[in-house]
């Protein structure tokens, strides 16, 4: 007995029947093969494209509450003048509300997982568990001690976490940490068996800091000297990674989380996708936070990644769709610690989305999977499932009261955006 059968869905150009049992795909057969199989639920998917979902490899989920704060400002000025003072007023309830809002936005674009680096981490974990998505939640490290960094409380939850939620060690960046702190984080990663997640080579200012403050030619070389570059580490941005840096990243077994829309909005730089791929770097895609993007649609981010790669290399074949598609599904799932997810095959984790083909982006023909990224938007995402559980169906959120979720987020955002009280 199967839990769910999806019949006659379009998967990679062929019609198939898919069976789900528990949290995994139990069967993938030609259309009609499971017509008489027993299942608790069955759905005719004749008008749907079946796809693996997206996995967002770098974000700050609760920054949904700060969306649009000073849209025309460079990174360091934006952080010090606009973002950090407001983040000083964060509460666990605000982070919970902002994270749930981000998860909803992700689900609507077909995303079931995120790699978070933010504050009040137990609240982030609670939101991910409630909403049924996958998450890797970062234990934050910065020189500026903050009451909002709840690393010990998050670590205490480790043994009770569901298999869909994991932890990482997330030192913020070279400009907010000391060499000693980074070395201690690297040692702690070894002791705890946890992966690393850090901003790296995002801006030219960061390159200058690496040279002037620490005596290294590049941020990547500096982070490597501190022990941060190691197998499975996720390096966010890498806009200014040199060819030597890219070779080092590949040799160390790290992943890069490319965040094209944030890079463009903040004028941080252009990640050299083609050179990185040629060097053997495992590349993924992340949205960054909603305050610097400003959206969290992984459909839009995947398209932006392709366009950025093509423009940066000066040739339209710098990133082919098949490679992009793999980067935002299988490779991204592996980067977040879910190596059995990101593909639709017997025995794989049952993460999937159903895309409505009866929408304008698909009416004119062409490859439906490519059209989904290059021509469609979130309006065509009908159903989203994670680990065999339906989270969105018929475009309706199943795992939370959407009206209440939005109301909580509005209230939290209004508090953060209010003028700071006079001393």
N, C-alpha and C positions, 0 to 999 in steps of 0.2 A: 504494500500500500504506500503510495506516494502522498506527500503533503499537498503538492501543487503540480499541475501540469499546464504548461503554456503551449498551446497548439498552433502550428502553422505560422510561427514567427519568422521574420526575415533576419538571418544571422550571416553576416559576411557573404551576402549574395546568394544564399540558398535558404529554402524554407525548411524549418525544423520543428520538432516537438521537443520540449525541454521538461524534464521532471526534477523536482526538488524534494529531497527528504531531509528533514532537520535543517542543518546549516550548510549543506553542500548540494551540488548538482549530482543527482543520481543517474541521469541518463540524458544524452543528446542524440536524437535519432532523426532520420528523415521525416518530413511531415507525413502524418498519418500513421506512423509506426506505433504510436502510443494511444491510438483512438479508443481502444478497448481496455486500456490499463486502468486500474482502480486508483482513485485519488480523492482526498478530502475536498479538494477544490480544483476547478479546471477553468481555464480562460481561453477563449478564441482570440488569437493575436494576429489575425490576418492583416490588420491595418497597422501593425506595429513593427518597428525596427528594434531588435533585441541587441543590446550592447553591454559590455562591462561598464561600470560607472567610472567616474573620475576619482582620483585620490589627491588631495591638495597638500603639497609637501612643505609649504611654509606659509604660516599665517599668524595673526594675533587676533583671535576670534572676537573678543569682546570690544575691539576697537570699532565695531559697528556703532557703538554709542557715540563715537567721535567722528563719524563720517562727515567729510566736507569742512573740517576745521582748517581754515587757511589753505585753500586749494592751490595757491600760487607761491609756494615758499620752498626754499632749498632745505635739504634734509636736516642738517644740524641746527639751523635757526628754527625750523619747524618743531623739532623735538624739544629744544630748550625753552622756546618762548610759548609754544601753544600746547604741546602734548604732555610733557612731563608734569607741568603744574596741575593740569586737570587730572592726570592719572594719580596724583597724590591724594585725590579725594575718592578713589575707588573703594568700593565695599564688596564683600563676597556676593551679596545679593545683586549688585550691579553687574559684576562679572558673569554671574549665572544668567541674568537676563540678556546681556549682550552676546554671550556665547550661544544661547538658544536661538537668538535672532540670526546669528551667522550660520548656524546649522540649518535652519529653515531655508535661508537663501541658497546655501550650498545644495540642499536636497532638490530645490526647484530647478537647479541647473544640472542635476544628475550626479552630484558628488556625495559620497558616503563616508569620507574619511578626511581628517585634517591633522596636520603636524603643528602643534600650538607652542608658542613662546609668549607667555603672559603671566599675569599676577593672580593671586587667590586660586591656586591650582586645584584645590579640592572642589571649588565651585565649578571649574571647567570640567572636571571628571564627572561630577553629578549631572551636568547638562548633557554630556555625551552619553552617559548611561541611560538617562531618561529618554533621550531622543533616538536611541538605538543605533547610533553610528559608531564607526571606528575612530579612534583617536590615539595620538601619541602626545602626551602632555609633558611639557618641559619643566624641569626643576631649574629655576632661573638663578643666575649668578651675575651680580653687578657690584662694583666697588661702593656705590651708594647703597647703604643698607636701607632696606625698605620693609615696613611692617606688612606690605602687600605680598611679599615673597614668602609663600608658605611651603617651602621645600620639605621640611620635616613632616608636616601634616600630610602632604601628598605621598611621601615615601611610606608613611605608616599604613596607607591604604593599599600598598602594592600587592600583598598576598591575597586581598579580597577582590581585586579587579577582575572583571569578566575578560574572556580572551580577546574581545574586540578593543580593549583599552590597554595601552602600555605607557611607560614613562621614558623620558630621556633626560640627560643633563644638558642644560641650555645656557651656557655663558653668552651674554648678550652680544658683545662685539669687542674688538681689540681696544676701542676707544673708551669703553666703560669698564675695563678690567685691567688688572696688573699682570705681568708675567707670572708672578707667584701664584695668583689666584687661578690662572689658566692651568698651571702645572698641577695645582691641587685638584682641580676639576678633572683633569685627565687621569690622575691617580684614583680619584673616587669612581670614575667610570670603570676602571679596571676592577676595583674592589666590589662594585655593585653589579657588574655585568650589564651596564646600561650604555646605549649609544649616545652620541653627541649631536647637537644642533646649534649652529651659530651663524650670525651674519658675517660674511667674508668678502672682502674686495668689492664692496658695494659702490664706493665713490672714490674720486681722485683724492679727496681730503683724507680718506683712510690710508691711501698709499703714502701720502706725505707723513702721516703720523707714524706709520711703520718705519719710515726712514729716519725721521727727525727724533722721534722719542725712543725707538727701540733698536735702530741701527740695522734694519733689514731692508732689502731692495723691494720687497712686496709684502702685503698682508698675509698672503698664503705661506710664504717662506717663514714668516714670523710665527704663525699659528702652528706650523709643522714643528718648529723648534720648541714650542711649548707643549707638544704632544697631543695637539687637538686633531690633527689629520690622522685618522685611523679608519680601519674598515667599517663601513656603515654610517660614518658621520655624514650629516646633511649640512652642506655649506650653502647658505642662502645668498643669492644674487651673483657674485663672482663676475661682475661687469668688467672689472679691470684686471682679470687674471691673464698673465702673460702666457706664451707658449710653454715656457719652463714651468710655470705654475700649473698649467693644465696637465702636463706630463706627470707632475708630482701628485696632483689630485687623483689621477687615474692609477698611478702606482700604489698609492695608499689605500685604494678601494673606497673612496668617498663618493657620495652622490652630490650633485649640484641641483638646487631648487631654483630654477629660472623664474623670475617674477617680472615679466615684460612690461605690464601696464604700470606698476609702481615705479619701475626704472625709468619709464618714459615720463610719467607725471612729475617725478622729482628731478628729472634730467640727470639721473645718476650715471647713466651710461648704457651701453648695449652689450649684452652677453654674447661672446663669440661662439655661437652654437656649433657652426661647422668645424671650427678649429678644435673645439672641445670634443666633438664626436670623433674626429680623426685621431685625436690623442687617446681615445678609449675611455673617456669620462662617461659615467652613467648619469644621464641628464633626466630631470623631472621638471614639473611645472607647479608653481605655487602662486596664490593670489597676493600674498602679503596681506596686511591688514586693510580693513575697509576705509581707514582714514587716509591711506596713501594710494588707493587704487582707482576709484572708490567702490567698485563693485566686487562681489565674490563669486561671480559666475565663472565656472571653470570652462564653459563653452567659449565665452569671450576670451578667457586667458589663453586657452589652447590656440585659438586663432591668432591672437596677438603674438604668441610665441613663434608661430610659423612665419608671420609677416616680419617680425623683428629679425629672425634668422636669415631670411631671404634678403632683406634690405641690408643688413649688416655685412653679409658676405658679397653682396652685389650680384647675386645670381639666384634665379627662382628655384633651382634644384638643390639649394643649400640644405633644405629640410623637406624631405618627401613625406607625404601624409602618413604612410605606413609607419615611418619612424616616429613621427609625432604621436600617432595613436598609441604606439607601444609605450612611449615615454609617460603619457598621462594615465595609463592603466596599469599594465604589468610591472613596469619598472618603478612607478610611483608606489604601488602597493608593496613591493619588495623593500623600498626605501623606508616605509613606515613600519616594517616588521611583520607584514602579512604576505609572505611569499606564496601562499596558496590561493591568493585572491588576484583579481585583475584580469581574469580570463574566464571564458565560458566553456567548460569541459567537464566530463565526468570526474568526480572526486574533488573538483575545485570548490572553494568557498562560494556559496550561492549569493553573490553580489551581482545585481543586474539592474538595468533600466529598460523601460519600454518607451520608445519615441514614436509619437503619432505621425504617421506618414501622410495623413490626410490634412496636411498643412501646406502653406504656399512654398516653403523652402524645398519641398520634395516633388512638387507637381510637375516640374519641367524636366525631370529625368536626371541622369548623372548618378554617381556613386552615393548611395544614401548615407554611408558613414562619413564621407568627406563633406557632404552637404550639411550634416548635423553640426560639424565644427565650423565650416566656412560660411554657411548661409542661414542657419537656424538660430533660435534663441530659446530661452527657458520655457516659453509658452508651449513648446512641443513636447516637453517631458511629462509623460502621463503617469508613469509608475516607477517607483524606486524601491529596491529591496536590498537589505544588508544582512548577511549571514542567514538567509532564508526568511527573514521577517520583512513584511511589507511595511514601509514607512510612509510612502506616498502612493495613492491609487486614485485614478480618475482626477489627478491634480489636487486631490484633497489630502491634507495632512492627517495621518492616522494616529500619531503617537503623542499628540498634545493638542490642547485647545488653542487654535491659532489666534483667535481674537484676544485671549488672555495673554498669550505670549507677546503679541505686538504691544498690548497695553503696558505690560511690565517693562518692555524695552523703551518705550516712549518716556515713561516716568523716570527711569534710570538715566536716560540721555539728558532729559531736561535738568536734572540735578547737576550733572557734570558740566553742562554748558552754561549754567548760571554764573554770573560774575563772582569772583572770589570775594569772600567777606572782607571788609576793611579791618585792618589790625586795630 
